[in-house]
Amino acid sequence: MSSSYKGVLYAVITAILWGVLAIVLKVSLAELTPADITWFRFLLAFVVLSAYYFYRKPGYLRILRKPPLLLVAATLCLATNYFGFIRGLELTSPGIAQIFIQLGPVLLAVSGFVFFKERLTIRQLMGLMLVSAGLIIFYNEQIHHILTDRNAWQKGVIWIVIAAVTWAVYSVLLKVLVLKYPPMQLNLVIFGLPVLLYLPFVHFSHFLQLNFVGWLIVVFLGLNTLFAYGLLSMAMKYIEANKISVILILNPILTFALMAILSYSGATWIEHEHFTLVTIAGALIVLAGAVLTI
């Protein structure tokens, strides 16, 4: 398999994992706090990855002693992204979170024009305008139909935007780092440092109260972190930032489809989405604009 095909495959699998992630995260919030979930996701991913390299490539662990400052900055951005997304998800819904988080791939594409000297075309400028228009339509229509706490919903959107911006910065830094370091070696620091950062905010009593299904959910979330970001790091090595971004646009489509199925089936274990034709149109405009931009 050629390098470009590998990069595409890794990015597609990442998009699928993220498409399911928002729904599972929303379910997990019934028993755990955003800090609990974020800490455990990084912990499990770090334990599995570090154990693997301890036996297979112990030399990789040396990066933990003195990580590059650029890597520390990237890690702080991703740690903020994780918390921002799940906090925003707690205050909104999977569908809403997935629409606003698309600012991340769009900003990553813009970074390609600014930092990596990729060519900017009129079509891409039109795409940016469509993304902006779609987000305004989607936001205004959603807030118009909010019957409960609008302030909480608005705070949730702000958290998701913060998550999108920090993810884009993380991705730009990672694109630079993978030129010098093996992608999975970088993830030792990216997964490990947030474990320490979030430790003071964890409620361990919440984990003691989890049942078997609850543990399956948090283990899935941890493994999702390991595989999704591991594959994304490898995709960064093989294909351009703008190609990765357009593939990642697939993940909200999967989230919307799964939420529609759950709503139609009458599932009671997750709050159903309620979208009007205008909000659906706004979401489609956002996605179309993102594709044009990327």
MIFI-901078 format. One record per residue (C-alpha): z negated, x negated, y; residue number from 1; residue in one letter. Coordinates in pm, 1 decimal. Layout:
<r pz="Z" px="X" py="Y" k="NUM" r="a"/>
...
***
This chain:
<r pz="0.0" px="0.0" py="0.0" k="1" r="m"/>
<r pz="97.7" px="-138.6" py="341.7" k="2" r="s"/>
<r pz="-162.1" px="-205.5" py="609.1" k="3" r="s"/>
<r pz="-42.9" px="84.1" py="829.5" k="4" r="s"/>
<r pz="-66.2" px="332.6" py="541.1" k="5" r="y"/>
<r pz="-416.8" px="209.7" py="463.6" k="6" r="k"/>
<r pz="-517.3" px="262.7" py="825.7" k="7" r="g"/>
<r pz="-377.3" px="617.1" py="825.5" k="8" r="v"/>
<r pz="-550.8" px="702.3" py="496.6" k="9" r="l"/>
<r pz="-886.1" px="572.1" py="620.6" k="10" r="y"/>
<r pz="-853.5" px="770.3" py="944.8" k="11" r="a"/>
<r pz="-759.2" px="1093.1" py="759.6" k="12" r="v"/>
<r pz="-1062.5" px="1070.0" py="529.6" k="13" r="i"/>
<r pz="-1281.3" px="1008.8" py="836.3" k="14" r="t"/>
<r pz="-1138.9" px="1323.1" py="1000.2" k="15" r="a"/>
<r pz="-1218.5" px="1531.2" py="689.2" k="16" r="i"/>
<r pz="-1573.9" px="1397.8" py="669.3" k="17" r="l"/>
<r pz="-1629.0" px="1478.0" py="1037.7" k="18" r="w"/>
<r pz="-1474.3" px="1822.8" py="999.9" k="19" r="g"/>
<r pz="-1746.4" px="1917.5" py="750.6" k="20" r="v"/>
<r pz="-2019.4" px="1724.2" py="931.2" k="21" r="l"/>
<r pz="-2076.4" px="1961.7" py="1224.8" k="22" r="a"/>
<r pz="-2145.1" px="2255.1" py="992.6" k="23" r="i"/>
<r pz="-2386.0" px="2063.0" py="768.6" k="24" r="v"/>
<r pz="-2568.0" px="1922.7" py="1072.7" k="25" r="l"/>
<r pz="-2615.6" px="2274.1" py="1211.9" k="26" r="k"/>
<r pz="-2768.8" px="2385.4" py="881.4" k="27" r="v"/>
<r pz="-3001.6" px="2083.7" py="866.5" k="28" r="s"/>
<r pz="-3144.3" px="2166.4" py="1211.3" k="29" r="l"/>
<r pz="-3329.2" px="2462.0" py="1058.3" k="30" r="a"/>
<r pz="-3587.7" px="2222.9" py="911.0" k="31" r="e"/>
<r pz="-3549.7" px="1890.9" py="1093.8" k="32" r="l"/>
<r pz="-3528.7" px="1773.4" py="1455.3" k="33" r="t"/>
<r pz="-3223.1" px="1590.0" py="1596.8" k="34" r="p"/>
<r pz="-3422.6" px="1263.3" py="1596.4" k="35" r="a"/>
<r pz="-3529.1" px="1315.2" py="1231.1" k="36" r="d"/>
<r pz="-3171.7" px="1370.0" py="1117.7" k="37" r="i"/>
<r pz="-3024.4" px="1087.5" py="1324.6" k="38" r="t"/>
<r pz="-3285.0" px="839.7" py="1198.0" k="39" r="w"/>
<r pz="-3235.0" px="934.7" py="832.7" k="40" r="f"/>
<r pz="-2855.5" px="918.6" py="856.2" k="41" r="r"/>
<r pz="-2870.9" px="563.0" py="984.5" k="42" r="f"/>
<r pz="-3149.0" px="466.9" py="742.1" k="43" r="l"/>
<r pz="-2967.4" px="575.6" py="427.1" k="44" r="l"/>
<r pz="-2639.9" px="422.4" py="539.4" k="45" r="a"/>
<r pz="-2812.8" px="91.3" py="621.0" k="46" r="f"/>
<r pz="-3011.2" px="76.2" py="294.6" k="47" r="v"/>
<r pz="-2702.4" px="137.8" py="79.0" k="48" r="v"/>
<r pz="-2481.8" px="-105.0" py="272.2" k="49" r="l"/>
<r pz="-2739.6" px="-384.2" py="296.8" k="50" r="s"/>
<r pz="-2826.2" px="-353.5" py="-74.0" k="51" r="a"/>
<r pz="-2457.6" px="-381.9" py="-162.8" k="52" r="y"/>
<r pz="-2409.2" px="-697.1" py="44.5" k="53" r="y"/>
<r pz="-2739.0" px="-847.2" py="-71.8" k="54" r="f"/>
<r pz="-2588.4" px="-865.9" py="-422.3" k="55" r="y"/>
<r pz="-2219.1" px="-909.4" py="-341.3" k="56" r="r"/>
<r pz="-2196.6" px="-1105.4" py="-14.0" k="57" r="k"/>
<r pz="-2542.7" px="-1216.5" py="102.2" k="58" r="p"/>
<r pz="-2383.4" px="-1427.9" py="373.4" k="59" r="g"/>
<r pz="-2290.8" px="-1108.7" py="557.0" k="60" r="y"/>
<r pz="-2661.8" px="-1040.8" py="619.1" k="61" r="l"/>
<r pz="-2681.6" px="-1336.7" py="857.9" k="62" r="r"/>
<r pz="-2539.9" px="-1118.6" py="1133.8" k="63" r="i"/>
<r pz="-2872.5" px="-929.8" py="1137.9" k="64" r="l"/>
<r pz="-3057.7" px="-1240.5" py="1262.0" k="65" r="r"/>
<r pz="-2862.2" px="-1278.4" py="1585.6" k="66" r="k"/>
<r pz="-2602.4" px="-1004.6" py="1637.1" k="67" r="p"/>
<r pz="-2344.5" px="-1053.7" py="1915.4" k="68" r="p"/>
<r pz="-2439.3" px="-883.5" py="2244.1" k="69" r="l"/>
<r pz="-2113.7" px="-687.4" py="2234.1" k="70" r="l"/>
<r pz="-2215.1" px="-550.2" py="1895.2" k="71" r="l"/>
<r pz="-2559.4" px="-452.6" py="2025.4" k="72" r="v"/>
<r pz="-2391.9" px="-264.8" py="2311.0" k="73" r="a"/>
<r pz="-2160.2" px="-86.8" py="2067.4" k="74" r="a"/>
<r pz="-2457.1" px="6.3" py="1850.3" k="75" r="t"/>
<r pz="-2648.5" px="153.8" py="2144.1" k="76" r="l"/>
<r pz="-2343.3" px="362.1" py="2231.1" k="77" r="c"/>
<r pz="-2311.5" px="497.3" py="1876.8" k="78" r="l"/>
<r pz="-2685.6" px="569.7" py="1856.1" k="79" r="a"/>
<r pz="-2650.2" px="774.2" py="2176.5" k="80" r="t"/>
<r pz="-2340.8" px="946.1" py="2039.7" k="81" r="n"/>
<r pz="-2522.5" px="1057.8" py="1723.9" k="82" r="y"/>
<r pz="-2817.5" px="1203.9" py="1910.8" k="83" r="f"/>
<r pz="-2603.3" px="1357.6" py="2185.2" k="84" r="g"/>
<r pz="-2377.4" px="1535.9" py="1938.8" k="85" r="f"/>
<r pz="-2654.2" px="1681.2" py="1723.4" k="86" r="i"/>
<r pz="-2862.3" px="1779.0" py="2027.4" k="87" r="r"/>
<r pz="-2558.3" px="1953.7" py="2173.3" k="88" r="g"/>
<r pz="-2489.4" px="2115.7" py="1838.7" k="89" r="l"/>
<r pz="-2845.7" px="2244.8" py="1828.2" k="90" r="e"/>
<r pz="-2793.4" px="2422.7" py="2160.2" k="91" r="l"/>
<r pz="-2437.2" px="2549.7" py="2093.4" k="92" r="t"/>
<r pz="-2237.0" px="2588.7" py="1769.9" k="93" r="s"/>
<r pz="-2012.0" px="2381.3" py="1537.4" k="94" r="p"/>
<r pz="-1688.8" px="2516.1" py="1688.1" k="95" r="g"/>
<r pz="-1794.5" px="2457.3" py="2048.5" k="96" r="i"/>
<r pz="-1925.2" px="2111.1" py="1968.0" k="97" r="a"/>
<r pz="-1601.0" px="2015.5" py="1796.8" k="98" r="q"/>
<r pz="-1389.7" px="2121.6" py="2095.0" k="99" r="i"/>
<r pz="-1583.2" px="1928.3" py="2358.0" k="100" r="f"/>
<r pz="-1626.3" px="1620.6" py="2138.4" k="101" r="i"/>
<r pz="-1245.5" px="1587.1" py="2144.2" k="102" r="q"/>
<r pz="-1293.9" px="1415.8" py="2478.7" k="103" r="l"/>
<r pz="-1389.7" px="1114.3" py="2267.4" k="104" r="g"/>
<r pz="-1049.9" px="1054.1" py="2102.0" k="105" r="p"/>
<r pz="-873.6" px="1134.4" py="2431.4" k="106" r="v"/>
<r pz="-1085.2" px="879.2" py="2617.9" k="107" r="l"/>
<r pz="-1017.7" px="630.2" py="2337.2" k="108" r="l"/>
<r pz="-645.5" px="683.4" py="2390.0" k="109" r="a"/>
<r pz="-688.8" px="635.5" py="2765.3" k="110" r="v"/>
<r pz="-872.6" px="311.4" py="2693.3" k="111" r="s"/>
<r pz="-565.2" px="196.1" py="2506.4" k="112" r="g"/>
<r pz="-366.5" px="229.8" py="2829.3" k="113" r="f"/>
<r pz="-635.5" px="64.9" py="3042.7" k="114" r="v"/>
<r pz="-774.4" px="-213.7" py="2821.4" k="115" r="f"/>
<r pz="-511.2" px="-274.2" py="2553.8" k="116" r="f"/>
<r pz="-210.1" px="-240.3" py="2787.1" k="117" r="k"/>
<r pz="-47.8" px="36.8" py="2583.3" k="118" r="e"/>
<r pz="231.2" px="218.0" py="2772.9" k="119" r="r"/>
<r pz="140.7" px="541.0" py="2959.0" k="120" r="l"/>
<r pz="415.6" px="804.8" py="2967.2" k="121" r="t"/>
<r pz="470.9" px="1128.6" py="3161.5" k="122" r="i"/>
<r pz="414.2" px="1321.1" py="2836.7" k="123" r="r"/>
<r pz="72.6" px="1165.7" py="2799.5" k="124" r="q"/>
<r pz="-18.2" px="1249.6" py="3160.0" k="125" r="l"/>
<r pz="81.4" px="1610.5" py="3089.1" k="126" r="m"/>
<r pz="-141.0" px="1597.2" py="2781.0" k="127" r="g"/>
<r pz="-439.9" px="1490.4" py="2989.9" k="128" r="l"/>
<r pz="-376.6" px="1779.6" py="3227.9" k="129" r="m"/>
<r pz="-360.2" px="2022.0" py="2934.4" k="130" r="l"/>
<r pz="-687.6" px="1890.3" py="2792.1" k="131" r="v"/>
<r pz="-856.8" px="1943.8" py="3127.7" k="132" r="s"/>
<r pz="-711.7" px="2294.7" py="3168.2" k="133" r="a"/>
<r pz="-799.0" px="2391.2" py="2810.6" k="134" r="g"/>
<r pz="-1159.6" px="2275.2" py="2843.5" k="135" r="l"/>
<r pz="-1200.2" px="2472.9" py="3168.6" k="136" r="i"/>
<r pz="-1059.7" px="2789.1" py="3006.0" k="137" r="i"/>
<r pz="-1269.9" px="2744.1" py="2693.7" k="138" r="f"/>
<r pz="-1588.1" px="2671.8" py="2891.3" k="139" r="y"/>
<r pz="-1549.9" px="2960.5" py="3136.2" k="140" r="n"/>
<r pz="-1469.9" px="3215.3" py="2865.7" k="141" r="e"/>
<r pz="-1755.8" px="3103.5" py="2643.1" k="142" r="q"/>
<r pz="-2018.8" px="3104.3" py="2917.1" k="143" r="i"/>
<r pz="-1896.7" px="3447.4" py="3030.9" k="144" r="h"/>
<r pz="-1988.5" px="3588.8" py="2688.9" k="145" r="h"/>
<r pz="-2322.0" px="3407.0" py="2647.2" k="146" r="i"/>
<r pz="-2586.8" px="3677.6" py="2628.6" k="147" r="l"/>
<r pz="-2893.7" px="3460.1" py="2569.3" k="148" r="t"/>
<r pz="-2994.7" px="3132.8" py="2738.0" k="149" r="d"/>
<r pz="-2698.3" px="3007.0" py="2941.4" k="150" r="r"/>
<r pz="-2890.5" px="2704.3" py="3067.9" k="151" r="n"/>
<r pz="-2952.0" px="2585.3" py="2710.9" k="152" r="a"/>
<r pz="-2583.0" px="2632.3" py="2628.5" k="153" r="w"/>
<r pz="-2478.9" px="2432.4" py="2935.6" k="154" r="q"/>
<r pz="-2723.7" px="2155.1" py="2844.9" k="155" r="k"/>
<r pz="-2571.5" px="2149.6" py="2498.0" k="156" r="g"/>
<r pz="-2222.2" px="2101.8" py="2641.5" k="157" r="v"/>
<r pz="-2348.8" px="1817.5" py="2862.2" k="158" r="i"/>
<r pz="-2503.1" px="1645.5" py="2558.8" k="159" r="w"/>
<r pz="-2173.7" px="1675.3" py="2369.6" k="160" r="i"/>
<r pz="-1979.8" px="1526.9" py="2662.8" k="161" r="v"/>
<r pz="-2226.6" px="1236.0" py="2670.7" k="162" r="i"/>
<r pz="-2167.0" px="1193.5" py="2297.0" k="163" r="a"/>
<r pz="-1789.6" px="1188.9" py="2351.6" k="164" r="a"/>
<r pz="-1806.7" px="927.0" py="2627.2" k="165" r="v"/>
<r pz="-2039.8" px="695.6" py="2434.5" k="166" r="t"/>
<r pz="-1824.6" px="729.0" py="2121.7" k="167" r="w"/>
<r pz="-1517.2" px="621.9" py="2318.4" k="168" r="a"/>
<r pz="-1702.0" px="317.0" py="2457.2" k="169" r="v"/>
<r pz="-1827.1" px="233.6" py="2107.5" k="170" r="y"/>
<r pz="-1472.3" px="253.6" py="1970.7" k="171" r="s"/>
<r pz="-1331.4" px="26.6" py="2241.2" k="172" r="v"/>
<r pz="-1598.6" px="-234.7" py="2171.6" k="173" r="l"/>
<r pz="-1541.3" px="-202.3" py="1797.8" k="174" r="l"/>
<r pz="-1167.3" px="-253.5" py="1845.0" k="175" r="k"/>
<r pz="-1250.1" px="-590.4" py="2002.8" k="176" r="v"/>
<r pz="-1516.3" px="-686.9" py="1746.9" k="177" r="l"/>
<r pz="-1303.5" px="-622.2" py="1435.5" k="178" r="v"/>
<r pz="-1066.7" px="-896.6" py="1549.4" k="179" r="l"/>
<r pz="-1342.0" px="-1150.2" py="1479.7" k="180" r="k"/>
<r pz="-1576.7" px="-992.4" py="1223.6" k="181" r="y"/>
<r pz="-1527.3" px="-798.0" py="897.5" k="182" r="p"/>
<r pz="-1565.9" px="-426.1" py="981.0" k="183" r="p"/>
<r pz="-1834.9" px="-350.9" py="722.6" k="184" r="m"/>
<r pz="-2039.5" px="-653.7" py="828.7" k="185" r="q"/>
<r pz="-2052.2" px="-506.0" py="1178.9" k="186" r="l"/>
<r pz="-2187.2" px="-183.9" py="1030.0" k="187" r="n"/>
<r pz="-2497.5" px="-365.2" py="905.7" k="188" r="l"/>
<r pz="-2610.5" px="-390.5" py="1268.3" k="189" r="v"/>
<r pz="-2454.9" px="-59.1" py="1374.2" k="190" r="i"/>
<r pz="-2653.7" px="125.0" py="1106.0" k="191" r="f"/>
<r pz="-2966.0" px="-91.3" py="1112.0" k="192" r="g"/>
<r pz="-3061.6" px="-114.9" py="1479.8" k="193" r="l"/>
<r pz="-3077.7" px="265.2" py="1538.7" k="194" r="p"/>
<r pz="-3327.1" px="292.7" py="1249.6" k="195" r="v"/>
<r pz="-3571.6" px="95.8" py="1464.1" k="196" r="l"/>
<r pz="-3476.4" px="272.4" py="1786.8" k="197" r="l"/>
<r pz="-3538.8" px="623.2" py="1651.8" k="198" r="y"/>
<r pz="-3842.7" px="541.5" py="1437.8" k="199" r="l"/>
<r pz="-4105.2" px="636.0" py="1705.8" k="200" r="p"/>
<r pz="-3952.7" px="985.2" py="1737.0" k="201" r="f"/>
<r pz="-3942.6" px="1076.4" py="1366.0" k="202" r="v"/>
<r pz="-4167.9" px="1350.1" py="1221.6" k="203" r="h"/>
<r pz="-4222.0" px="1236.6" py="863.4" k="204" r="f"/>
<r pz="-4408.1" px="1557.2" py="779.6" k="205" r="s"/>
<r pz="-4079.0" px="1744.6" py="814.8" k="206" r="h"/>
<r pz="-3927.4" px="1544.3" py="528.9" k="207" r="f"/>
<r pz="-4225.5" px="1622.1" py="303.7" k="208" r="l"/>
<r pz="-4154.1" px="1992.8" py="348.6" k="209" r="q"/>
<r pz="-3789.5" px="1972.3" py="238.1" k="210" r="l"/>
<r pz="-3685.8" px="2143.9" py="-84.7" k="211" r="n"/>
<r pz="-3419.1" px="2016.9" py="-325.4" k="212" r="f"/>
<r pz="-3130.5" px="2166.5" py="-125.1" k="213" r="v"/>
<r pz="-3274.1" px="2022.4" py="196.6" k="214" r="g"/>
<r pz="-3277.6" px="1674.8" py="44.1" k="215" r="w"/>
<r pz="-2921.0" px="1714.7" py="-79.8" k="216" r="l"/>
<r pz="-2817.0" px="1798.4" py="275.7" k="217" r="i"/>
<r pz="-2984.2" px="1496.6" py="438.5" k="218" r="v"/>
<r pz="-2854.0" px="1262.0" py="167.9" k="219" r="v"/>
<r pz="-2503.4" px="1396.5" py="227.8" k="220" r="f"/>
<r pz="-2546.1" px="1333.9" py="600.8" k="221" r="l"/>
<r pz="-2653.8" px="975.1" py="537.5" k="222" r="g"/>
<r pz="-2364.0" px="906.7" py="301.6" k="223" r="l"/>
<r pz="-2126.9" px="1075.6" py="546.8" k="224" r="n"/>
<r pz="-2236.8" px="819.7" py="805.9" k="225" r="t"/>
<r pz="-2180.5" px="529.9" py="566.9" k="226" r="l"/>
<r pz="-1833.2" px="632.5" py="451.3" k="227" r="f"/>
<r pz="-1697.4" px="785.9" py="773.5" k="228" r="a"/>
<r pz="-1784.8" px="491.7" py="997.2" k="229" r="y"/>
<r pz="-1703.6" px="238.6" py="729.8" k="230" r="g"/>
<r pz="-1355.3" px="386.6" py="693.6" k="231" r="l"/>
<r pz="-1315.8" px="417.5" py="1071.6" k="232" r="l"/>
<r pz="-1399.4" px="47.9" py="1111.8" k="233" r="s"/>
<r pz="-1131.8" px="-42.6" py="857.1" k="234" r="m"/>
<r pz="-879.6" px="191.5" py="1019.9" k="235" r="a"/>
<r pz="-940.2" px="12.4" py="1351.9" k="236" r="m"/>
<r pz="-839.9" px="-310.5" py="1182.5" k="237" r="k"/>
<r pz="-505.3" px="-180.6" py="1052.2" k="238" r="y"/>
<r pz="-362.5" px="63.1" py="1310.3" k="239" r="i"/>
<r pz="-359.3" px="121.1" py="1686.4" k="240" r="e"/>
<r pz="-632.8" px="310.4" py="1870.1" k="241" r="a"/>
<r pz="-395.1" px="589.4" py="1976.6" k="242" r="n"/>
<r pz="-281.8" px="656.6" py="1618.0" k="243" r="k"/>
<r pz="-641.0" px="679.6" py="1498.7" k="244" r="i"/>
<r pz="-720.7" px="922.5" py="1778.6" k="245" r="s"/>
<r pz="-440.6" px="1166.4" py="1694.8" k="246" r="v"/>
<r pz="-550.3" px="1176.9" py="1330.7" k="247" r="i"/>
<r pz="-911.2" px="1246.1" py="1430.7" k="248" r="l"/>
<r pz="-790.2" px="1556.1" py="1617.3" k="249" r="i"/>
<r pz="-758.3" px="1713.9" py="1268.6" k="250" r="l"/>
<r pz="-1134.3" px="1744.3" py="1225.2" k="251" r="n"/>
<r pz="-1199.4" px="2039.9" py="1462.7" k="252" r="p"/>
<r pz="-921.5" px="2235.6" py="1292.1" k="253" r="i"/>
<r pz="-1102.6" px="2195.1" py="961.3" k="254" r="l"/>
<r pz="-1433.0" px="2297.1" py="1122.7" k="255" r="t"/>
<r pz="-1278.3" px="2612.3" py="1271.1" k="256" r="f"/>
<r pz="-1118.5" px="2703.2" py="937.6" k="257" r="a"/>
<r pz="-1443.3" px="2656.3" py="745.4" k="258" r="l"/>
<r pz="-1643.9" px="2855.2" py="1001.7" k="259" r="m"/>
<r pz="-1387.1" px="3136.7" py="985.2" k="260" r="a"/>
<r pz="-1421.3" px="3146.2" py="605.9" k="261" r="i"/>
<r pz="-1801.6" px="3149.3" py="628.9" k="262" r="l"/>
<r pz="-1795.7" px="3427.1" py="889.6" k="263" r="s"/>
<r pz="-1550.0" px="3633.3" py="684.5" k="264" r="y"/>
<r pz="-1757.5" px="3587.8" py="368.9" k="265" r="s"/>
<r pz="-2071.0" px="3708.5" py="548.0" k="266" r="g"/>
<r pz="-2272.9" px="3390.7" py="484.4" k="267" r="a"/>
<r pz="-2625.5" px="3434.3" py="619.7" k="268" r="t"/>
<r pz="-2740.7" px="3071.9" py="613.2" k="269" r="w"/>
<r pz="-2548.4" px="2977.0" py="929.8" k="270" r="i"/>
<r pz="-2492.1" px="3153.8" py="1260.0" k="271" r="e"/>
<r pz="-2139.5" px="3290.2" py="1284.1" k="272" r="h"/>
<r pz="-1892.1" px="3191.7" py="1555.1" k="273" r="e"/>
<r pz="-1772.1" px="3457.2" py="1800.5" k="274" r="h"/>
<r pz="-1449.1" px="3361.4" py="1976.2" k="275" r="f"/>
<r pz="-1219.3" px="3578.6" py="2186.9" k="276" r="t"/>
<r pz="-842.2" px="3534.7" py="2203.8" k="277" r="l"/>
<r pz="-890.7" px="3350.9" py="2535.0" k="278" r="v"/>
<r pz="-1134.2" px="3098.1" py="2386.2" k="279" r="t"/>
<r pz="-902.7" px="3040.4" py="2090.6" k="280" r="i"/>
<r pz="-615.1" px="2985.7" py="2336.0" k="281" r="a"/>
<r pz="-830.8" px="2739.8" py="2532.9" k="282" r="g"/>
<r pz="-917.7" px="2551.2" py="2213.8" k="283" r="a"/>
<r pz="-550.5" px="2530.6" py="2113.7" k="284" r="l"/>
<r pz="-458.3" px="2402.6" py="2461.7" k="285" r="i"/>
<r pz="-723.6" px="2132.1" py="2431.0" k="286" r="v"/>
<r pz="-592.3" px="2022.6" py="2090.8" k="287" r="l"/>
<r pz="-228.0" px="2035.0" py="2204.9" k="288" r="a"/>
<r pz="-311.3" px="1830.5" py="2512.2" k="289" r="g"/>
<r pz="-502.0" px="1579.1" py="2301.5" k="290" r="a"/>
<r pz="-204.1" px="1536.7" py="2069.1" k="291" r="v"/>
<r pz="31.9" px="1486.6" py="2364.8" k="292" r="l"/>
<r pz="-202.8" px="1233.6" py="2521.7" k="293" r="t"/>
<r pz="-252.9" px="1038.3" py="2203.7" k="294" r="i"/>
***
